[in-house]
Amino acid sequence: MASTSDSPASVADTRLWMREAALLAAERFLADTSETINPDTPAPALLHYAARYRAHLAAVVAASRHPDGGRPARQHMKTPVRARSRT
């Protein structure tokens, strides 16, 4: 018998929670650094912040990926996606 924790609904819920957690962490970091970075910020500090921004962005993207490794479905699209021609 399959575990209920492996059901599609629970996997989707876990992925949603992971994405929301990543978004919240990124949002907090942006808010915390919004006044820290200015024209007088030294280059080493800018590089440090850039690396942290990149890490947050990578976490959000990873948490937003479709479970099969592809891009998440775009449910807001009004027109169907056309199949690629094989040439």
ABEGO torsion letter per residue (X at the ends): XBBAAABAAAAAAAAAAAAAAAAAAAAAAAAAAAAABBAABBAAAAAAAAAAAAAAAAAAAAAABBAAGBBBBBAABABBBBBBBBX
